[in-house]
Amino acid sequence: MGIRLPGDGSVTLPNVPREFYSPALMFFQAVPWVIAAGLFGPLPAVVISLLSGLFFGLWETHSIFTPLEFAILALFFTAAVRQQYRTSFYHFLRNPLGATVVVGFLYIPISLLTAFFSASGDLAVRLDYALTGSWMMLMVRIIELVIASVIAEIVYLVKPKLWSRQSPLVPSPSETSMQTRFFLWTFPLIVALLFTILVGDWVVAGNAARNMIRERLSSTALVASDSLPYFMESGQGLLAGQARPALLELSGDGQQVELQRMLHSVPFFNRLGLFDAQGNLIAQAPADRLFTLADQEKVGVNLALKGVLGQTYTLKPISGEASAQVVFVSAIQNETGQAIGVLMGWTDLQANPFTQPAIQALRKISEMGGEGSILNEDRQILYNTLETSTLVMSDYLGKVPSTPDFFEETSQMGTRRMVFSQPGVGRPWTVVVSLPSEIVQSQALSIAIPLLVILLLISIVVYLLLRFSLRGVTKTLRTLAQQATFISQGQLNSPLMVSGVDEVGQLSSAFERMRLSLKARLLELNRLLEVSQGVAANLEIEKAVEPILKAALGEGVSVARMVLVQPVSLAQVEGRPATFSAGMAAEVYNGMDLPIIEQVQRMEMLVMPNMARLRRLNLKLGQPVPAALLAMPIYHESQFFGALWVGYDSPRQFTDEDIRFLSTLTAQSALAAANASLYTTAEVGRQRLEAVLSSTPEPVLVFDEQGSLLLVNPAALQTIGLINSATSGKAIEDVIAVPDLLALAKSPLQERIQSREVSLPNNKVYHASVSPVLAETRRVGRIVILQDITQFKELDTIKSDFVSTVSHDLRSPLTLMKGYTAMLQMVGELNDQQ
């Protein structure tokens, strides 16, 4: 179903003889392959579009390019709706309407190329037809695609799962390459700009060529048209001057001689005829030619005899001539004004000397490949530059305006031509001159070619410049990306070459500074890690401060010293600070320790970039000083421990990184000093405890919460049969050899002391007690104490034996007495004497 659009045959191919036609709009022509593209994929869509294009090409366009054109459209549309890129532009492109917008723009160059190769003729003809004659067909195809995409959009919205394939989205080309992204966005703009300039250049060149051709045609037509009135007036005047009554008074031979004389004396007419008052031919020149009057000529004779003095007629050419005959008729009058005869003269436009300016002007147009014609009032051809008798007095089929006009039309041969029509003055004759549009197009091409070549060269140069410029930028960015990968992997030893000071160079320089900063920061962190590990692993101050001082010896540092005024070591002399140093000048500047201590106790830090200009330390005369100094106090929980300071070989402007790094080292120093102080205090306590336990005669064993041996005193070691192993860290089962004592030691404790008597293999009895070891109400272990009670057990045995003996000795008499007392009851009552 479709309609034929109104038009003037603008889609007619040049140089193809055929009827003019307007393009047909088939409403649902693109629907099958558009639906197939979304539902089934590229192959079905291309096959269906090829079949549709083949049918339409046979029925409508008669072009072998139509199936290929439809297949390319289907391929582009399928690629658009079935791509799986994830950016918003490609999401818009997956919709049928969105795909139609993009494919419509892509179809423009395809349509122009198809029109270019479809046309016959030289380059100018093809290019002109592609740029000016194929837009109507292009718009028809786009409208058909829009109709199909609207239907497909409905299918897409109703059944989205059926439309295209469901697969994970992938990064688009613009996301994977900056160079690709730049060209994807700029290339369409550049192409659009070039296309606009191309069309504009062609239009401007075409208008210039049209104006030049118009001037040439108008001047030629005007020259030819201006000469025709003079020809007509001259012919009528010459004939009227010879139409004298004396001609009729001459004899027959005299009339013949006179007409012959007139024919030779005035080179205007090629035949003359004399008629009497009855309209009969009485004389002619030349005499050897047979006169047969046409109907128009007979009418002219009759009108002349009736009083019409002058007449002009155009007739078909005589055999062998290529232009129409022009017949002039003049009445011969007597003295009273009555027509008594007729003089008639014949001439042809091609041979008449008075028409030679017009003929020569028209022939020049013919030499250029054009065509010129002289038409009479009935639009019949009197003369044509093709100079064929078959055209003479035939109807002119082209457009003939009533006023001077320049226009373009298509001939029956399918060629487009530029036409100028110039009506005659005083006579309704018209001069029509035309040139093939091919000449205009060739001239336009010659005008446009230099600009097009320059534009093409500029485009190539711009492309190459952009390509190589972007290659440099993308190469730098790839290098930066690779450097970032190295940095993310911890590889900071690969330097980045920096060239130039532009934005890219500044970015590269910033990246290199970042690499160096990260490298320095990583080295700093590594040093701090070593410091932290050293501080955590060592409680002795000498070993703990060694990595701190080593880390402080950075670039340009000649000495690093730590001064601690709190007791941090057992070897420290009471009342004197402990000093530690590192560096080439470790002992050269030891006289600066106490003045620095005095200064840092009153401020947060001591910063002296140039010791030669700034003197704030009370130093002894002759005391060597470094060129620059940075010192910080060591505090731990508001307790001042001392100072950490570094000296430099040359003056130095301290940065925030320098201060921050030394501040971190100072914090580690405070932790090391606090740990060492606590360790020293604990070590003193441990030694005291060890002395107490060593002097205690009772065996003592201390276990941690997991049952591992922590401490055993000498008395326990000397007790035979008490322990199997005295190795610190041994499990309680491997330490205690006495089962009863082991059971007591492993028994659960309920915040109370448990005890029992235990016999050892040395025949001694001990009172064993097990009690928890508490640290701030938290149980951290248990202590086993054994007290030798063997002597007390022996005394208890003696006491028991003594009590048993005394009891036995007293029990015998009492038993006798009890027995006699019982016998008294058997005797009866006792008297007073008893």
Sequence and secondary structure as in RCSB ss.txt:
>XXXX:A:sequence
MGIRLPGDGSVTLPNVPREFYSPALMFFQAVPWVIAAGLFGPLPAVVISLLSGLFFGLWETHSIFTPLEFAILAL
FFTAAVRQQYRTSFYHFLRNPLGATVVVGFLYIPISLLTAFFSASGDLAVRLDYALTGSWMMLMVRIIELVIASV
IAEIVYLVKPKLWSRQSPLVPSPSETSMQTRFFLWTFPLIVALLFTILVGDWVVAGNAARNMIRERLSSTALVAS
DSLPYFMESGQGLLAGQARPALLELSGDGQQVELQRMLHSVPFFNRLGLFDAQGNLIAQAPADRLFTLADQEKVG
VNLALKGVLGQTYTLKPISGEASAQVVFVSAIQNETGQAIGVLMGWTDLQANPFTQPAIQALRKISEMGGEGSIL
NEDRQILYNTLETSTLVMSDYLGKVPSTPDFFEETSQMGTRRMVFSQPGVGRPWTVVVSLPSEIVQSQALSIAIP
LLVILLLISIVVYLLLRFSLRGVTKTLRTLAQQATFISQGQLNSPLMVSGVDEVGQLSSAFERMRLSLKARLLEL
NRLLEVSQGVAANLEIEKAVEPILKAALGEGVSVARMVLVQPVSLAQVEGRPATFSAGMAAEVYNGMDLPIIEQV
QRMEMLVMPNMARLRRLNLKLGQPVPAALLAMPIYHESQFFGALWVGYDSPRQFTDEDIRFLSTLTAQSALAAAN
ASLYTTAEVGRQRLEAVLSSTPEPVLVFDEQGSLLLVNPAALQTIGLINSATSGKAIEDVIAVPDLLALAKSPLQ
ERIQSREVSLPNNKVYHASVSPVLAETRRVGRIVILQDITQFKELDTIKSDFVSTVSHDLRSPLTLMKGYTAMLQ
MVGELNDQQ
>XXXX:A:secstr
 EEE   SSTT  TT        EEETTSSHHHHHHHHHT HHHHHHHHHHHHHHHIIIII  THHHHHHHHHHH
HHHHHHH  B SHHHHHHHSHHHHHHHHHHHHHHHHHHHHHHHS SSHHHHHHIIIIISHHHHHHHHHHHHHHHH
HHHHHHHH TTTSS     B  HHHH HHHHHHHHHHHHHHHHHHHHHHHHHHHHHHHHHHHHHHHHHHHHHHHH
HHHHHHHHHHHHHHHHH  THHHHS HHHHHHHHHHHHHHSTT SEEEEE TTS EEEEESTTS     HHHHHH
HHHHHTT  EEEEEE   TT SB EEEEEEEEE TTS EEEEEEEEEETTT GGGHHHHHHHHHHHHTT EEEEE
 TTSBEEEETT  TTTTTSB  S   SS EEEEEE TTS EEEEEEEE SSS  EEEEEEEHHHHHHHHHHHHHH
HHHHHHHHHHHHHHHHHHHHHHHHHHHHHHHHHHHHHHTT          SSHHHHHHHHHHHHHHHHHHHHHHH
HHHHHHHHHHHH  SHHHHHHHHHHHH  TTEEEEEEEE S   TTS TTS EEEEESTTTTTTGGGHHHHHHHH
TSSS EEES TTT   S   TT    SEEEEEEEEETTEEEEEEEEEESS     HHHHHHHHHHHHHHHHHHHH
HHHHHHHHHHHHHHHHHHHH SS EEEEETTSBEEEE HHHHHSTTTBS   TT BHHHHB  HHHHHHHHS   
SS EEEEEE TTS EEEEEEEEEEETTEEEEEEEEEEE HHHHHHHHHHHHHHHHHHHHHHHHHHHHHHHHHHHH
HH    S  
